[in-house]
Amino acid sequence: LHIKNPTKGVVPITIWDADTKQILQQFNGTLNGTENFQSIFMHQAVPLQAGKSYCITINVVQYFYQPLPFHPFPLRGEKVELLGSVVEESYYPRFPQQMLQDVYHGLIDVDLQWLVN
């Protein structure tokens, strides 16, 4: 994961099955509070299935965001489709209830090439 966030310190990161809202993997990442993307590596692979929806969350109380006025979600890649940006204000891992199509919250860049090839 590549995360851009103003938070400084250790934050919980959760990968969810978006259909069942079950946690697939949870781990901590350390953010340094800069305006640059930081790479956080998962030490255990998460098995993904084609045609399923997944959600990645980080629990922070502040975040960067990017409005998408001309190219709203979904964003499509060769093997991955990003359906939207989810938001849930919580200090604890909780499945987000709100999905937005015109704002990219949290600025998380997911590098899935290692998993889908």
C-alpha positions as CSV (number, residue, x, y, z in Angstrom):
1,L,0.0,0.0,0.0
2,H,1.1,3.5,-0.7
3,I,-0.5,5.9,1.8
4,K,-0.5,9.7,1.9
5,N,-1.8,11.0,5.2
6,P,-1.0,13.8,7.7
7,T,-1.2,11.4,10.7
8,K,2.0,10.6,12.5
9,G,2.3,7.3,14.3
10,V,1.0,3.8,14.2
11,V,-2.4,3.2,12.6
12,P,-4.5,0.1,12.1
13,I,-5.0,-1.0,8.5
14,T,-7.7,-3.4,7.6
15,I,-8.6,-5.4,4.5
16,W,-12.2,-6.4,4.3
17,D,-14.4,-8.6,2.1
18,A,-16.8,-5.9,1.0
19,D,-19.7,-8.3,0.4
20,T,-19.6,-10.1,3.8
21,K,-18.0,-7.1,5.7
22,Q,-15.6,-9.6,7.3
23,I,-12.0,-8.8,8.1
24,L,-9.5,-10.7,5.9
25,Q,-6.4,-9.2,7.3
26,Q,-5.4,-6.5,9.9
27,F,-2.0,-5.1,10.6
28,N,-0.4,-1.9,11.8
29,G,1.4,0.7,9.7
30,T,3.6,3.6,10.8
31,L,3.0,6.9,9.2
32,N,5.4,9.8,9.3
33,G,2.9,12.6,8.7
34,T,4.4,13.9,5.4
35,E,2.7,15.0,2.2
36,N,4.5,12.2,0.3
37,F,3.2,8.7,-0.3
38,Q,4.7,6.1,2.1
39,S,5.0,2.5,1.3
40,I,3.6,0.0,3.8
41,F,4.2,-3.6,3.0
42,M,1.9,-6.5,4.0
43,H,3.9,-9.4,5.4
44,Q,1.2,-11.9,4.6
45,A,-0.5,-12.3,1.3
46,V,-4.3,-11.8,1.1
47,P,-6.0,-14.3,-1.3
48,L,-8.2,-12.3,-3.7
49,Q,-10.8,-13.7,-6.1
50,A,-11.8,-12.3,-9.4
51,G,-15.2,-10.7,-9.4
52,K,-15.3,-10.0,-5.7
53,S,-15.2,-6.6,-4.0
54,Y,-12.7,-5.7,-1.3
55,C,-12.2,-2.7,1.0
56,I,-9.0,-1.3,2.5
57,T,-9.3,1.1,5.5
58,I,-6.9,3.0,7.7
59,N,-8.2,4.4,11.0
60,V,-7.1,8.1,11.2
61,V,-8.8,11.3,12.4
62,Q,-7.3,13.4,9.6
63,Y,-6.7,12.8,6.0
64,F,-6.0,14.2,2.6
65,Y,-8.6,14.0,-0.1
66,Q,-8.9,14.7,-3.8
67,P,-12.1,15.8,-5.5
68,L,-12.7,14.0,-8.8
69,P,-15.0,16.4,-10.7
70,F,-14.1,15.2,-14.3
71,H,-13.3,11.5,-13.8
72,P,-15.4,10.1,-11.0
73,F,-15.4,6.5,-9.8
74,P,-15.2,3.8,-11.0
75,L,-11.6,3.9,-12.1
76,R,-10.6,0.9,-14.2
77,G,-7.2,-0.6,-14.6
78,E,-6.1,-3.6,-16.6
79,K,-7.0,-6.1,-13.9
80,V,-8.5,-4.0,-11.1
81,E,-11.5,-1.7,-10.8
82,L,-11.7,0.9,-8.0
83,L,-15.4,1.3,-7.3
84,G,-15.4,4.3,-4.9
85,S,-13.9,5.9,-1.9
86,V,-15.3,4.9,1.5
87,V,-15.6,7.1,4.6
88,E,-16.3,6.2,8.3
89,E,-15.1,8.3,11.1
90,S,-13.9,5.9,13.8
91,Y,-10.9,5.4,16.0
92,Y,-11.4,1.6,15.7
93,P,-11.6,-0.7,12.7
94,R,-15.2,-0.6,11.4
95,F,-16.6,-1.3,8.0
96,P,-17.3,2.0,6.3
97,Q,-21.0,2.7,5.6
98,Q,-20.6,5.6,3.1
99,M,-19.2,5.2,-0.4
100,L,-18.6,8.3,-2.5
101,Q,-18.1,8.5,-6.3
102,D,-16.6,12.0,-6.7
103,V,-14.0,12.3,-3.9
104,Y,-11.0,10.1,-3.3
105,H,-10.6,10.0,0.5
106,G,-7.4,8.9,2.3
107,L,-5.2,8.9,-0.8
108,I,-4.3,5.2,-0.7
109,D,-2.6,3.8,-3.8
110,V,-2.9,0.0,-3.9
111,D,-0.2,-1.9,-5.7
112,L,-1.8,-5.3,-6.5
113,Q,0.6,-6.4,-9.3
114,W,2.3,-8.8,-7.0
115,L,-1.0,-10.5,-6.2
116,V,-2.8,-10.6,-9.5
117,N,0.0,-11.7,-11.9
